[in-house]
Amino acid sequence: MLLIVENLSYRLAARLAGDVKSFFLVFICLLLSSKGIAADIYPAKPIASYWLNNSLEVGLSGLSYCDELISVSPKNNKIIYKIYLGDQHAKLDPYINVHGLTAPKKGRPKRVSHFVMDLFRPKSAMRFGGVSCRHDGSFVLSERYHKIAHVDKDGSAAWLHDKWSSVIGHLGYTLKYNNGGEGIVDVGDDLWVAMEREPRGLLKIRADKEFQVFSLPEVEGLDFNGHPEDIRGLDYHDGALFTLESNASAVCRRALPSLQAEWCLVYREIEESPEYAYEASGRGGMGAGVAVNNKGIFVIFNNSNISRASKPADRRGLLLHLAFPEGAH
């Protein structure tokens, strides 16, 4: 059985029930019997690869393309970074200095274990887990607080309303500490947010008011290598949503609105090859963000400051530029 969950919009639920608590009494789940959907699965072919200078101890998470590649770090919520790509080298530079965000009063972890862990981390540590370009600036996603901020081009930032945050928690999403929202993409009037794992899901927010929650249709033959099914990055290109399914070492193109995978690109052989592998301890080198444009697919890796297996002195992050499957886009 594949669980497909599509919740009522908040506005509709409020009209029916009057408040968020009553909303749960009118929540509707649709159970549809379905097997994994067959989709073409291709081995990834690299166009280029880059060890990112200036990335030591940054721990990049999230990627977006707006005339140039930008990224964020879970360790620094004061900077949006720009990635400069040269012929042979790439480097990370500060792009926008983010200011104006304070620790939100809502959305903090409520479990006792989470509260204890928070005692050892400053409230100002937002843990940015995703970024998305927009014509008037960008959106950043706080993995820690499950909140979204809009950042103007001058760096002024403000939190969006978060009526969805408590609802998705009651539905069983984003309950794990620092394993909540991991990717974000702006698509017209909608924001899509990737909710990482156990369970993974997609949150669609419209006009900062209405929202829906979706599970991802499974892909027959996609191997998560004994790890939980996850989703850690999102992008939108050529009318489709691209999902980074990191534990499967895959990027899938998914049709809208069905979210059925049309094809998936698997980069595991590249990720685990002697040239690109990180040391095994800590499972470093996980895909953390995806960006897609006409030139191909870019995947950035968060190596958690772990050394490369072949060069222990090198702890830089990795960016892969992958080709579209032949005949696909």
BELCORUR-V415621 format. One record per residue. RES is the residue in one small letter. BURIAL is + if it has 16 or more other ideal C-beta (glycine too) atoms within 10 Angstrom, else -. D_FIRST is the distance of its C-alpha to the first C-alpha in whole Angstrom. Layout:
# BELCORUR-V415621
res = (RES | RES)
burial = (BURIAL | BURIAL)
d_first = (D_FIRST | D_FIRST)
This chain:
# BELCORUR-V415621
res = (m | l | l | i | v | e | n | l | s | y | r | l | a | a | r | l | a | g | d | v | k | s | f | f | l | v | f | i | c | l | l | l | s | s | k | g | i | a | a | d | i | y | p | a | k | p | i | a | s | y | w | l | n | n | s | l | e | v | g | l | s | g | l | s | y | c | d | e | l | i | s | v | s | p | k | n | n | k | i | i | y | k | i | y | l | g | d | q | h | a | k | l | d | p | y | i | n | v | h | g | l | t | a | p | k | k | g | r | p | k | r | v | s | h | f | v | m | d | l | f | r | p | k | s | a | m | r | f | g | g | v | s | c | r | h | d | g | s | f | v | l | s | e | r | y | h | k | i | a | h | v | d | k | d | g | s | a | a | w | l | h | d | k | w | s | s | v | i | g | h | l | g | y | t | l | k | y | n | n | g | g | e | g | i | v | d | v | g | d | d | l | w | v | a | m | e | r | e | p | r | g | l | l | k | i | r | a | d | k | e | f | q | v | f | s | l | p | e | v | e | g | l | d | f | n | g | h | p | e | d | i | r | g | l | d | y | h | d | g | a | l | f | t | l | e | s | n | a | s | a | v | c | r | r | a | l | p | s | l | q | a | e | w | c | l | v | y | r | e | i | e | e | s | p | e | y | a | y | e | a | s | g | r | g | g | m | g | a | g | v | a | v | n | n | k | g | i | f | v | i | f | n | n | s | n | i | s | r | a | s | k | p | a | d | r | r | g | l | l | l | h | l | a | f | p | e | g | a | h)
burial = (- | - | - | - | + | - | + | + | + | + | - | - | + | + | - | - | + | - | - | - | - | - | + | - | - | - | + | - | - | - | - | - | - | - | - | - | - | - | + | - | + | + | - | + | - | - | - | + | - | + | + | + | - | - | + | - | - | + | + | + | + | + | + | + | + | + | - | - | + | + | + | + | + | + | + | + | + | + | + | + | + | + | + | + | + | - | - | - | - | + | + | + | - | - | + | + | - | + | - | - | + | - | - | + | - | - | + | - | + | - | - | - | - | - | - | - | - | - | - | - | - | - | - | - | + | + | + | + | + | + | + | + | + | - | - | - | + | + | + | + | + | + | + | + | + | + | + | + | + | + | + | - | - | - | + | - | + | - | + | - | - | + | + | + | + | + | + | + | + | - | + | - | + | + | + | - | + | - | + | + | + | + | + | + | + | + | - | - | - | + | + | + | + | + | + | + | + | - | + | + | + | + | + | + | + | - | - | - | - | + | + | + | + | + | + | + | + | + | + | - | - | + | - | - | - | - | - | - | + | + | + | + | + | + | + | + | + | - | - | + | + | + | + | + | + | + | + | + | + | + | + | + | + | + | - | - | - | - | + | + | + | - | + | + | + | + | + | - | - | + | + | - | - | - | - | + | + | + | + | - | - | - | - | + | + | + | + | + | + | + | + | + | - | - | - | + | + | + | + | + | + | + | + | + | + | + | + | + | + | - | - | - | - | - | + | + | + | + | + | + | + | + | + | + | + | - | - | - | -)
d_first = (0 | 4 | 6 | 9 | 12 | 16 | 18 | 22 | 25 | 27 | 30 | 28 | 27 | 30 | 32 | 30 | 30 | 33 | 32 | 29 | 29 | 28 | 26 | 23 | 24 | 23 | 20 | 17 | 13 | 11 | 8 | 7 | 5 | 6 | 7 | 9 | 12 | 16 | 18 | 22 | 22 | 26 | 28 | 30 | 34 | 36 | 38 | 40 | 39 | 41 | 42 | 43 | 46 | 46 | 43 | 44 | 42 | 41 | 37 | 36 | 32 | 32 | 33 | 34 | 37 | 39 | 42 | 42 | 39 | 39 | 37 | 37 | 37 | 35 | 39 | 41 | 40 | 44 | 43 | 41 | 42 | 43 | 42 | 45 | 45 | 48 | 48 | 48 | 47 | 45 | 46 | 44 | 46 | 46 | 46 | 45 | 47 | 44 | 46 | 46 | 42 | 43 | 40 | 38 | 39 | 35 | 32 | 33 | 31 | 31 | 30 | 33 | 32 | 32 | 35 | 37 | 36 | 37 | 41 | 41 | 40 | 42 | 41 | 42 | 39 | 37 | 35 | 34 | 31 | 31 | 33 | 33 | 36 | 38 | 41 | 42 | 41 | 38 | 35 | 34 | 31 | 32 | 30 | 31 | 32 | 29 | 31 | 33 | 36 | 38 | 41 | 44 | 46 | 48 | 46 | 46 | 42 | 41 | 38 | 35 | 34 | 31 | 30 | 26 | 27 | 27 | 24 | 22 | 23 | 22 | 18 | 18 | 19 | 22 | 23 | 24 | 28 | 28 | 25 | 24 | 25 | 26 | 26 | 28 | 29 | 31 | 30 | 33 | 32 | 29 | 28 | 25 | 24 | 22 | 21 | 21 | 18 | 16 | 15 | 16 | 16 | 19 | 21 | 23 | 27 | 29 | 33 | 32 | 31 | 28 | 25 | 21 | 18 | 15 | 12 | 13 | 11 | 11 | 13 | 13 | 16 | 17 | 18 | 18 | 21 | 19 | 19 | 17 | 15 | 18 | 20 | 24 | 25 | 25 | 28 | 28 | 30 | 31 | 28 | 25 | 24 | 24 | 22 | 23 | 20 | 23 | 21 | 21 | 24 | 23 | 24 | 21 | 23 | 20 | 21 | 22 | 21 | 17 | 17 | 16 | 18 | 21 | 22 | 22 | 25 | 25 | 28 | 28 | 31 | 33 | 32 | 32 | 35 | 39 | 40 | 37 | 36 | 36 | 37 | 34 | 35 | 33 | 30 | 33 | 32 | 29 | 28 | 29 | 29 | 29 | 32 | 32 | 35 | 37 | 38 | 34 | 32 | 33 | 31 | 33 | 33 | 33 | 35 | 36 | 39 | 39 | 41 | 40 | 40 | 43 | 45 | 45 | 47 | 45 | 42 | 42 | 39 | 37 | 36 | 35 | 36 | 33 | 34 | 31 | 30 | 33 | 33 | 30 | 31)
